[in-house]
């Protein structure tokens, strides 16, 4: 580990180095940071990116950063996530720094930060980050405070992914299309002076399980070791380090040192997760006025027993002995949420629930959130288990509780009428009576709740689907008994609510006609209503004489459209048969056919019938087929003449 270079921050920095088409000049020594020159722009090759020697703080002025490091069970890999929150004037500084990194590239260093530059950060950032020092290291043995060969952590390029939030704010009042000739077609940019808040995020890439590696500790944490982290320039950050399950692992000592001299600082917080892992939370602050002082954090770990340790105690919130814990058989099932289990016992160092089952095929564990997960065989088997509470150092309460585990009922469901789910429940005999409440469920949408009392005979509940959208529907509810923990269930029977077609209607005018003509006789107005029974958005379209229109005005369920007959006249069509279609989000279509009367049809027909046919034919008036060939200008004249007649 070189000098002051063990740090988590570098992670998120990848994006700042966006060194897309250039080579960076690495720092020679930490003490020379304030004297470093601007970035070189000579390389300009994607494969030439060199970000060695850089850290997150070199280019980012963040207001707060959160770094999470999960040490793998192999004690040789790690998953690192980092989020930097940049607000106000600091965000303008960050945008200016990032834009400057593209000096010499099209659109770079022009006082505008663009979506092209943003995408470049996401794509090339990992190549930059992998060159950086994590500034994090470990070493087994007695406590260390530097001057030794540290087991350095290093980044793994294929495991690194970068993202951002609002680096280029969408819809900003100063947003414009990118001005450089080589910009992408949809490229937009904003001035670097924009002060909208932004975030920079580093995480593990999809398909990967880690993005950091180090030399495996010989004893995999079972013996004493020290973790060291350089926190120079970490102005305001929280570090969260999570270690694999290792009974007895604890913090033995810690120190924060400025250039080797110990200073007062926040103490690391030990958090024992219910799944047995130790999480350490360390708050870090560095006053910029202290620069160039190098600050290092050292935390010593051990598995030796503490001098004193209290025994976990059951609380009054714990279930009574011989209580029933309901589950769904056949897989691992979350029987009790961690927020509920956490109230069952107390211990200053945390505790976990350990259950010994009476029958084969059963097991349980707690995840990091404390949820009690129970694995069981298929069918409706039940079993008992003796459960104890134990702390991370092996201290166990002698009092245990016995629970019965099993599935209290089986269920089937089907949709018969398209509007209701027939939910049939059958008792398995675990309890003599169950109170069951259930409803049709769909994401954030709930159907009407229905309740029933279940004894020995099967019961069918009709669950309304009114208000639910077309698509998948599940059954959600709860079952209760005085000797049983509440059984909250979400059951997926593969049910699908079919989309009902929109209801489309036309409104007639005062004369009883479907359409109302304007004074020119060139167009008419149609009005009506449209409602979708499923609450989906409906789009409308109209077809007349082979032409389509979609310029409907909609207010609530009411719609209105002005329809031109120019296309009809061009084709010599005098019957105005209109077809209106309403299409909902599921693609279900309703069609309404409407005939609009020609207000001049009777007048024209009477003139033709009263006149002499021979005279009409010899009058030289153009035929319908000839009208279809006239220009739009002549059509207008024809309409005017038609009205005068």
Protein Blocks (a to p, Z undefined) as FASTA:
>chain_A
ZZjlccfklmmmmmmnopmbbccdddfbfklmmmpccddfklopaklgccehiafklmpc
cfbdcddddddfklpaccdddddddehjllmmmmmmmmmmmgoiahianhpacfklmmmm
mmmmmmmmmmpcfhiacdedjddeejiacddddddfklpccddehklaghiakbccdfbf
kbcfklccddfkbccdcdddddddehiabfbdcdddfklopaccdddddfehilbacddd
dddddehiacfbdcddeehiacddddddddddfkopacddddddddfklpccdcdddddd
dfbdcfbdcdddddfkbccehiacdddehiacdfbafklmmmmpccfkbpadddddfbgh
iacdddfkopacddddehjddcddddddddfkopacfbdcddddddfbdcddddfkopac
cdddddehlambdcddddddehjbccddddddddfbccdddddfehiacddddddddddd
fkbccddddddehiacddddddddddddfkopabdcdfkopaccdddddddfklpacddd
ddeehiacfkbccehjbccddddfklmmmnopabdcdddddddfkopacddddddddfkl
mmmmmmmmmmcfklmmmnopacfklmmmpcfklmmmmmmmmmmZZ
